[in-house]
């Protein structure tokens, strides 16, 4: 039986009716021997594709999972659980990251590297970035507990692998790890410039503005427990930053468009539409979990040893510290002579 629509799994039109479940018509594909529901949803899912993609866009735009759930309930009378929404975010973030990593950006020759502090389950961690100045394309990023020369080397090597070339100029701040890290990764073919302050050009103001956007995102991404989970979500946000969000400084183009990438993914709806449900258990119709993010990380992340907040701060001296008492300034007032005016009101005699 040929139909006007194709199989959700393989796209074949050779499908037949396979009964009703919960008032929803199910079909059987003769080509791939799988069943699917007659609704606007991916195999193994009940929520329509537009609602799933809308939830992803709202999340990476800054809304919390609880706010997204309330929005879906009010607008579509759909009540997914918080864990279900998180599974959507996890699944399609991984798929978007894997797809985005297959494209080679055409970037410039001047790159900028920097790092910022984030809170990872109550521990201080560092999120490293390396961005191309010309296209604003984020070439590499990583999450670590420490800032060593090996971590700097890993970041630069990731960027070189993604761009397929070395930069002519690498700009960083005064962090000492960049000196040895850049030397190990790039040798002497790249000019390494370390800024002396944000008032001196070139500087890292561009990446500081990027970190401002990133920190606004991490305010919503609460509850990080593992480096793998935090890295996965942040990588998904970077796909959103590179490919889905236009920049005013780029004439309302995305960094991916500016870098000459011709991708079929222009938004989260495209990501969901292109998904074929590789992790669906078709016997039960449920999405199988991805424990430990094994699909995304083939090897454990080596991000160093966590330290406590305040470890780098100066320790207070033992003993009683006398408080300095501030006295009000003494103002000397010079005496001035007093002038008394006496007036006589003489009545005229009649």
C-alpha positions as CSV (number, residue, x, y, z in Angstrom):
1,X,0.0,0.0,0.0
2,X,1.5,3.3,-1.1
3,X,0.7,6.4,0.9
4,X,1.2,10.1,0.5
5,X,3.6,10.2,3.4
6,X,6.8,8.2,4.1
7,X,8.0,6.0,6.9
8,X,9.4,8.0,9.7
9,X,12.4,5.7,9.9
10,X,13.5,5.1,6.3
11,X,11.2,7.4,4.2
12,X,9.7,4.5,2.2
13,X,6.1,4.8,1.0
14,X,5.4,1.1,1.4
15,X,3.5,1.3,4.7
16,X,0.3,-0.3,5.9
17,X,-2.1,0.4,8.8
18,X,-1.0,-1.3,12.1
19,X,-4.0,-0.7,14.4
20,X,-5.0,2.1,16.8
21,X,-3.3,2.8,20.2
22,X,-4.8,5.5,22.4
23,X,-6.8,6.9,19.5
24,X,-3.7,7.3,17.3
25,X,-3.3,5.4,14.1
26,X,-0.1,3.3,13.8
27,X,1.6,2.2,10.6
28,X,3.9,-0.7,9.6
29,X,6.8,-0.2,7.1
30,X,7.4,-3.1,4.8
31,X,10.8,-1.8,3.9
32,X,12.5,-1.4,7.3
33,X,10.0,-3.6,9.3
34,X,9.2,-0.9,11.8
35,X,6.1,0.7,13.1
36,X,5.4,4.4,13.7
37,X,2.6,6.6,14.8
38,X,0.6,8.9,12.5
39,X,1.5,12.1,14.3
40,X,3.9,15.0,13.8
41,X,6.5,13.5,16.1
42,X,9.7,11.5,15.8
43,X,9.6,7.7,16.2
44,X,9.3,6.8,19.9
45,X,8.1,10.3,20.8
46,X,4.7,11.7,21.6
47,X,5.4,15.5,21.5
48,X,5.2,17.0,18.0
49,X,8.4,18.2,16.4
50,X,7.5,22.0,16.5
51,X,7.1,21.8,20.3
52,X,10.3,19.9,20.8
53,X,12.3,22.4,18.7
54,X,10.6,25.3,20.4
55,X,11.6,23.9,23.8
56,X,15.3,23.7,22.6
57,X,15.3,27.2,21.3
58,X,13.7,28.6,24.5
59,X,16.3,26.7,26.6
60,X,19.3,28.0,24.8
61,X,17.8,31.4,24.6
62,X,17.9,31.5,28.4
63,X,14.7,30.0,29.8
64,X,14.7,27.4,32.5
65,X,13.3,23.9,32.1
66,X,10.5,24.8,34.5
67,X,9.5,27.8,32.5
68,X,9.6,25.8,29.3
69,X,7.3,23.2,30.8
70,X,4.8,25.9,31.9
71,X,4.9,27.4,28.4
72,X,4.1,24.0,26.7
73,X,1.3,23.4,29.2
74,X,-0.3,26.8,28.6
75,X,0.1,27.0,24.9
76,X,-0.3,23.4,23.8
77,X,-1.9,21.7,26.8
78,X,1.1,19.4,26.8
79,X,2.6,18.5,30.2
80,X,6.0,16.8,29.7
81,X,8.0,16.3,32.8
82,X,11.3,18.2,33.5
83,X,13.2,15.0,32.9
84,X,11.6,14.5,29.5
85,X,12.5,18.1,28.5
86,X,16.1,17.5,29.7
87,X,16.2,14.3,27.6
88,X,15.2,16.3,24.5
89,X,18.0,18.9,25.3
90,X,20.6,16.2,25.8
91,X,19.7,14.1,22.8
92,X,19.5,16.9,20.2
93,X,22.4,18.8,21.6
94,X,24.6,15.8,21.0
95,X,23.2,15.3,17.5
96,X,23.7,19.0,16.7
97,X,27.2,19.0,18.0
98,X,28.1,15.8,16.0
99,X,26.7,17.3,12.8
100,X,28.3,20.7,13.3
101,X,31.7,19.2,13.8
102,X,31.7,17.7,10.3
103,X,31.9,21.2,8.6
104,X,35.1,23.0,8.0
105,X,34.8,26.8,8.6
106,X,36.7,29.2,6.4
107,X,38.2,31.4,9.1
108,X,40.8,34.2,9.2
109,X,44.4,34.3,10.4
110,X,44.0,36.1,13.7
111,X,42.6,34.0,16.6
112,X,41.7,35.0,20.2
113,X,41.9,32.7,23.2
114,X,40.6,33.3,26.8
115,X,39.0,31.5,29.7
116,X,36.3,32.3,32.2
117,X,35.3,30.9,35.6
118,X,32.0,28.9,36.0
119,X,30.5,27.0,38.9
120,X,30.5,23.3,38.5
121,X,28.6,21.6,41.3
122,X,30.1,24.0,43.9
123,X,33.6,23.8,42.5
124,X,35.5,26.3,40.5
125,X,36.0,25.4,36.9
126,X,37.3,27.2,33.8
127,X,35.7,27.3,30.4
128,X,38.2,27.9,27.7
129,X,37.4,29.4,24.3
130,X,39.3,30.1,21.1
131,X,37.5,32.3,18.6
132,X,38.3,33.7,15.1
133,X,38.2,37.5,15.1
134,X,37.2,37.8,11.4
135,X,34.1,35.5,11.5
136,X,33.4,35.4,15.2
137,X,33.4,31.6,14.8
138,X,34.1,29.7,18.0
139,X,36.7,27.1,16.9
140,X,37.3,25.3,20.1
141,X,36.2,25.2,23.7
142,X,36.8,23.0,26.8
143,X,36.1,22.7,30.5
144,X,38.8,22.2,33.0
145,X,39.4,22.5,36.8
146,X,42.9,24.0,36.3
147,X,44.7,26.3,33.9
148,X,47.9,24.4,32.8
149,X,50.0,24.6,29.7
150,X,48.7,21.2,28.7
151,X,45.2,22.5,28.8
152,X,46.2,25.5,26.7
153,X,47.9,23.2,24.2
154,X,44.8,20.9,24.0
155,X,42.6,24.0,23.3
156,X,44.8,25.3,20.5
157,X,45.2,21.8,18.9
158,X,41.4,21.4,18.8
159,X,41.1,24.8,17.0
160,X,43.8,23.9,14.5
161,X,42.1,20.6,13.8
162,X,38.7,22.2,13.3
163,X,40.0,25.0,11.0
164,X,42.4,22.8,9.1
165,X,45.2,25.4,9.5
166,X,47.3,27.3,12.0
167,X,46.7,31.0,12.7
168,X,49.1,33.7,11.7
169,X,48.5,35.5,15.0
170,X,47.3,34.2,18.4
171,X,46.1,36.7,20.9
172,X,45.8,35.7,24.6
173,X,45.8,37.4,28.0
174,X,48.9,37.3,30.3
175,X,48.1,33.8,31.6
176,X,51.5,31.9,31.7
177,X,50.0,28.6,30.5
178,X,49.5,30.1,27.0
179,X,53.2,30.7,26.5
180,X,54.3,27.1,26.7
181,X,51.0,25.8,25.4
182,X,51.2,27.8,22.2
183,X,54.8,26.8,21.7
184,X,54.0,23.1,22.0
185,X,51.0,23.3,19.7
186,X,52.1,25.9,17.1
187,X,55.9,26.0,17.2
188,X,57.4,29.2,16.0
189,X,55.3,29.6,12.9
190,X,52.6,31.7,14.7
191,X,53.1,35.1,16.4
192,X,51.8,34.9,19.9
193,X,50.7,38.3,21.4
194,X,49.8,38.6,25.0
195,X,47.8,41.6,26.0
196,X,49.0,44.0,28.7
197,X,45.6,45.2,29.6
198,X,42.1,45.8,28.2
199,X,43.0,49.4,27.3
200,X,45.8,48.3,25.0
201,X,45.2,46.9,21.6
202,X,45.0,44.1,20.6
203,X,43.0,42.9,23.6
204,X,40.4,40.2,24.6
205,X,37.4,42.5,24.8
206,X,35.8,40.6,22.0
207,X,35.9,37.3,23.9
208,X,35.0,39.1,27.1
209,X,31.7,40.1,25.5
210,X,31.2,36.5,24.4
211,X,31.8,35.4,28.0
212,X,29.1,37.8,29.1
213,X,26.6,35.9,26.9
214,X,27.9,32.6,28.2
215,X,27.5,33.6,31.8
216,X,23.9,34.6,31.2
217,X,23.4,31.1,29.9
218,X,25.1,29.4,32.8
219,X,22.7,31.2,35.2
220,X,19.9,29.1,33.8
221,X,21.9,25.9,33.5
222,X,21.9,25.1,37.2
223,X,22.6,21.8,38.8
224,X,25.7,20.7,37.0
225,X,27.0,17.5,38.7
226,X,29.5,16.0,36.2
227,X,32.0,17.6,33.8
228,X,30.6,15.4,31.0
229,X,27.1,16.8,31.5
230,X,28.3,20.4,31.8
231,X,30.5,20.1,28.7
232,X,27.7,18.5,26.7
233,X,25.2,21.3,27.4
234,X,27.8,24.0,26.8
235,X,28.8,22.4,23.5
236,X,25.1,22.5,22.5
237,X,25.0,26.2,23.4
238,X,28.1,26.8,21.2
239,X,26.3,25.2,18.3
240,X,23.5,27.6,18.9
241,X,25.9,30.5,19.1
242,X,27.8,29.6,15.9
243,X,25.0,28.4,13.7
244,X,21.6,29.5,14.9
245,X,21.9,33.0,16.4
246,X,22.6,36.0,14.0
247,X,25.1,38.7,15.1
248,X,24.5,42.4,14.5
249,X,28.3,42.9,13.9
250,X,28.1,40.3,11.1
251,X,25.2,42.0,9.3
252,X,22.7,39.7,10.9
253,X,24.5,36.6,9.8
254,X,25.6,33.7,11.9
255,X,29.3,33.0,12.4
256,X,28.8,29.8,10.5
257,X,27.4,31.7,7.5
258,X,30.2,34.2,7.7
259,X,32.7,31.3,7.7
260,X,31.2,30.0,4.5
261,X,29.5,26.9,6.0
262,X,26.5,25.7,3.9
263,X,24.7,23.6,6.4
264,X,21.2,22.1,6.3
265,X,20.9,23.1,10.0
266,X,19.7,26.6,10.4
267,X,17.7,26.2,13.6
268,X,16.7,23.6,16.2
269,X,13.7,22.5,14.1
270,X,16.1,21.4,11.4
271,X,18.1,19.4,14.0
272,X,15.0,17.6,15.2
273,X,13.6,17.0,11.7
274,X,16.9,15.5,10.5
275,X,17.0,13.1,13.5
276,X,16.0,9.5,12.7
277,X,15.8,8.3,16.3
278,X,19.0,6.3,16.4
279,X,18.7,5.7,20.1
280,X,15.0,4.5,20.0
281,X,14.1,1.1,21.3
282,X,11.6,0.1,18.7
283,X,10.3,-2.8,20.6
284,X,9.0,-0.6,23.4
285,X,8.8,2.7,21.5
286,X,10.8,4.4,24.2
287,X,14.0,6.5,23.8
288,X,16.9,4.6,25.3
289,X,19.1,6.6,27.7
290,X,22.7,7.5,26.9
291,X,24.4,6.7,30.2
292,X,27.6,8.5,31.0
293,X,27.3,10.3,27.7
294,X,29.2,7.5,26.0
295,X,27.9,8.4,22.6
296,X,29.4,11.9,23.0
297,X,32.6,11.1,24.9
298,X,34.5,8.0,23.9
299,X,37.2,8.7,26.6
300,X,36.8,10.2,30.1
301,X,37.5,13.9,30.3
302,X,40.8,14.8,31.7
303,X,40.1,18.2,33.2
304,X,42.4,18.2,36.2
305,X,41.7,18.3,39.9
306,X,39.0,20.5,41.4
307,X,39.9,23.1,44.0
308,X,37.8,24.9,46.5
309,X,36.6,28.4,46.2
310,X,38.8,31.0,47.9
311,X,41.9,28.8,47.7
312,X,43.8,31.5,45.7
313,X,42.7,34.3,48.0
314,X,45.1,35.7,50.6
315,X,44.8,34.1,54.0
316,X,43.9,36.2,56.9
317,X,46.7,36.7,59.5
318,X,46.2,35.0,62.8
319,X,45.5,37.1,65.9
320,X,43.3,40.0,66.6
321,X,43.4,42.7,63.9
322,X,42.9,46.2,65.2
323,X,40.3,48.1,63.3
324,X,41.3,51.4,62.1
325,X,39.1,54.1,63.4
326,X,38.4,56.9,61.0
327,X,38.0,60.3,62.6
328,X,36.2,63.2,61.0
329,X,38.5,65.9,59.7
330,X,39.1,68.9,62.0
331,X,38.1,72.2,60.4
332,X,39.7,75.2,62.0
333,X,37.3,78.2,62.2
334,X,38.9,81.6,62.6
335,X,36.9,84.0,64.8
336,X,35.3,87.0,63.0
337,X,34.5,90.3,64.7
338,X,30.9,90.8,65.6
339,X,29.2,93.8,64.1
340,X,26.2,95.2,66.0
341,X,23.9,97.7,64.3
342,X,21.9,100.1,66.4
343,X,19.1,102.1,64.8
344,X,17.3,105.1,66.4
345,X,13.7,105.6,65.4
346,X,13.1,109.2,66.3
347,X,9.5,110.4,66.2
348,X,9.0,113.7,64.7
349,X,7.5,116.2,67.2
350,X,4.3,117.8,66.1
